[in-house]
Amino acid sequence: MPCRVQHQLSAEPLPAGLYIVATPIGNLGDITLRAIETLSRCDAVACEDTRVAGKLLKHLGISKPLWRHDDHADEKARAAIVSSLSDKSVALVSDAGTPLISDPGYRLAREARAAGHLVTTIPGACAAIAGLTISGLPSDRFLFAGFLPVKDKARREVLREFGTVDSTLVFYETGPRLGKSLAAITEELPGRETAVARELTKLHEESRRGDPQSLAAHYEANPPKGEIVLMVGPPVETRSQVDPDEALREALETMKASQAAGHVAKLTGIDRKQLYARAMELKE
């Protein structure tokens, strides 16, 4: 027999507090029943962009006061919202997906908790998780690091920093910067399988996996739009399988000691300075 979910929306006001409400990342049908109920019963909605939140509320047939709260909100604005939580229920939403996940709201939630107010979650869509689940990359261990830096040097430094992490790496990226990020991954994380997910939950949803060079070539020929989930698989060799001395000897055949130390650090997770000292010993 088909299963029908029946849920009677309550008209009772919500207890005072901060309600962190996830909203759809593309398909409006992904709004949850609890999210609709919370938005219907709360006293006000704190949002990243009042125009985006207003459009969603209009679609749901809900009218609420909209309080702008974005990355530029100052301490005074946050304090006003926190103060209101003494006798008001406030729903915090982002433009899409789960608030606080590479979105504004962390300081507001932290300060609300510190003030002793109720802080609770209404979970739902999250682009990082949605992209990971369809990527085909290992999902048992992953590290989410938000947007990669805009400048190439900083971008490469971040990738280099995460090079020793034995997990799938998950980033957000924009269409215009995707090619540069794939080029940086090719150089800084060689041999790592890479995946791109875009237009998630929308009509033209796309997920591609392969080496970063081939992905870069595809998107150079087919420039992507919108925000993207960019994922890099874990190293092919795990740390436990790599003998540092053997790896150093092999690297020293073609590299300077400092370069060899950096290369082996990525493979093993061992401190680069320690490996440099050992490389100098092996050269003697």
Protein Blocks (a to p, Z undefined) as FASTA:
>chain_A
ZZdddddddfbdcdeddddddddfkbamlpcfklmmmmmmmmbdcdfblklmmmmmmmno
pacddddddfklcfklmmmmmmmmmmpccddddfehjehiapahklmmmmmmmnopacdd
dddddfklmmmmmnopafkbccdebjadfblklmmmmmmmmmmpccdddddddfklmmmm
mmmmmmmmghiacdddehehiaklccddddfklmmmmmmmmccedjddddddddfbdfkl
pcfklmmmmmmmmpcfklmmmmmmmmnopafklmmmmmmmmmZZ
